């Protein structure tokens, strides 16, 4: 009985940790007059691309940017130097 309770508690904790795992998205955005484009990476609350887009768009709009496309969503292991260098000032800015 004790083992079963410990196993259930461990599974519950593991599920909670997985649910709280950090998600990130890389995206492309634009701003008009004059036309500006940028690639960025931001932390999002869901690793679902559609949900991430719904979260990213209003954040960008506050600074006059329009989301063009969410390229991918990924966990912390995707935070690499290539993405960081490509995103420059838009790496985890929003």
C-alpha positions in Angstrom: 0.0 0.0 0.0 2.8 2.5 0.9 4.6 1.7 -2.3 1.4 2.4 -4.3 0.9 5.7 -2.6 4.6 6.7 -3.2 4.3 5.7 -6.8 1.1 7.7 -7.3 2.7 10.8 -5.6 5.7 10.5 -7.8 3.6 10.3 -11.0 1.6 13.3 -9.9 4.7 15.3 -9.2 6.2 14.3 -12.5 3.1 15.3 -14.4 3.0 18.7 -12.6 6.7 19.3 -13.5 6.0 18.4 -17.1 3.0 20.7 -17.2 5.2 23.5 -15.9 8.1 22.9 -18.3 9.1 26.1 -20.0 8.0 26.5 -23.6 9.5 28.8 -26.2 8.6 29.9 -29.7 10.6 31.4 -32.5 8.7 33.7 -34.8 8.9 36.3 -37.6 7.3 39.7 -37.3 6.9 42.9 -39.3 6.3 46.6 -38.7 5.2 49.0 -41.5 6.2 52.6 -42.4 9.0 51.9 -43.0 8.9 48.2 -43.4 10.9 46.4 -40.7 11.2 42.6 -40.2 12.6 40.7 -37.3 13.1 37.2 -36.1 12.7 36.6 -32.4 12.4 34.0 -29.6 10.0 34.4 -26.7 8.9 32.3 -23.7 5.2 31.2 -24.0 2.9 29.3 -21.7 2.0 26.5 -24.2 4.0 24.3 -26.5 1.1 24.3 -28.9 1.9 26.4 -32.0 -1.7 27.9 -32.3 -1.8 28.8 -28.6 1.6 30.3 -28.8 0.6 32.5 -31.7 -2.4 33.7 -29.8 -0.1 34.7 -26.9 2.7 36.2 -29.1 0.6 38.4 -31.3 -0.7 40.8 -28.6 2.7 41.1 -27.0 4.2 42.2 -30.2 1.3 44.5 -31.1 2.1 46.6 -28.0 5.2 47.8 -29.8 3.6 48.1 -33.2 4.8 44.7 -34.6 2.5 42.2 -36.5 3.2 38.5 -36.0 3.8 36.9 -39.4 4.5 33.3 -38.4 5.4 31.1 -35.5 8.2 29.0 -36.9 8.4 26.4 -34.1 7.8 25.8 -30.4 10.3 24.0 -28.3 11.5 23.4 -24.7 14.6 24.8 -23.0 16.8 22.4 -25.0 16.0 24.5 -28.1 17.5 27.7 -26.6 20.8 27.5 -28.5 23.4 29.9 -29.6 22.2 29.9 -33.2 18.8 31.1 -32.2 20.3 33.6 -29.8 22.6 35.1 -32.4 19.9 35.2 -35.1 17.3 36.9 -32.8 19.8 39.4 -31.4 17.9 42.1 -29.4 14.7 40.1 -29.9 15.9 37.0 -28.0 13.6 36.6 -25.0 12.7 40.4 -25.3 8.9 40.0 -25.1 
